[in-house]
Amino acid sequence: MTQQPVSPDLVSTFAPDGTLRASINLGNPILAGRDAETGEPGGVSVDLAREFGRRLGVPVELVVFERAALSVDAVKAGRADIGFFAADPARGEGLRFTAPYVLIEGSYLVPDASPITENGQVDREGTRISVGSGSAYDLFLTRGIRRAEIVRFQGAGPALAALRAGEVEVAAGIRQLLEGEAARAVGVRVLPGRFMVIQQAMGTPEGRGTAAQELLAAFVEEMKAGGFVADALKRHGVEGATVAPAG
């Protein structure tokens, strides 16, 4: 299918300085990470950013962060033109989201000796749950947890370390990351199933307008339907994520 050219006005809307700035969150290994040899960012979100820049006919600058909350703030503040993050009601102000392009499971990690065997047993008095502050699962659990205590850390690494140190009874996070932690060293296990599905979407500052949102939304749908997202997941060896259905 022949790609329709993007109007100069819309190109200027997305890249007012002639370069598309893409906010990349390295805290989610399903979406992005650094190459072990070069240290350069790569992953599904990086591939999507570069393809969108190609469609606009402008170079792409990667604005890299280690935590989702910082990545979101950069787009809200206009320090980046597009971003890749979980669509959540708490992040809605100041952003325009697309439909999700990838679905990721949020799960729990517990010590091997924990009496907790299923997700429904987590929300109890005396249970402390560690989360990466401002992450999708932090926002979700903040709305849903009634009896347990949420303990926030600056990123997934410290949240997982808190579990191993006995500072909390449960760690919440992206299932793939938790499974990697369980495989890294004995002493912890991932609870079966999931407590949420994280909907990873693209977004742009709200002030860019409806036409920009519609163009970005159409781009995401094309990337899903045409196999670009599926190919990127396979190319980067990503497991634990699925291509989202049509929006």
Buried (B, 14 or more C-beta within 10 A) or exposed (E): EEEEEBEEEBBEBBBEEEEBBBBBBBBBBBBBBEEEEEEEBBBBBBBBBBBBBEBBEBEBBBBBBBBBBBBBBBBBEBEBBBBBBBBBEEBEEBBBBBBBBBBBBBBBBBBEEBEBEEBEBBBEEEBBBBBBBBBBBBBBBEEEBEEBEBBBBBBBBBBBBBBBEEBBBBBBBBBBBBBBBBEEEEEBBBBEEBBBBBBBBBBBBBEBEEEBBEBBBEBBBBBBEEEBBBBBBEEBEBEBBEBBEEB
